[in-house]
């Protein structure tokens, strides 16, 4: 069991599951729509980054690929949030 806790990928997996449960609990708990929208998009971007870095193993890749995937994660999240705020929801 101790070796599982020391394994970074296992810890990342546990954090991904906890983040998913948090977002689900927030949705079921009736969180305010504006707050929930921002939190869900931000947590989704963090989860995407964790999957890309740890499970696709880009944390050891050249800087160009890490930057490229970072942009692919950040731009859509920022675009969604921008559309949400500009749309006046």
Buried (B, 14 or more C-beta within 10 A) or exposed (E): EEEEEEEEEEEBBEBBEEBEEEBEEBEEEEBEEEEBBBBBBEBBBBBBBBBBBBEEEBEEBEEEEBEEBBEEBEEBBEEBBEEBEEEEE
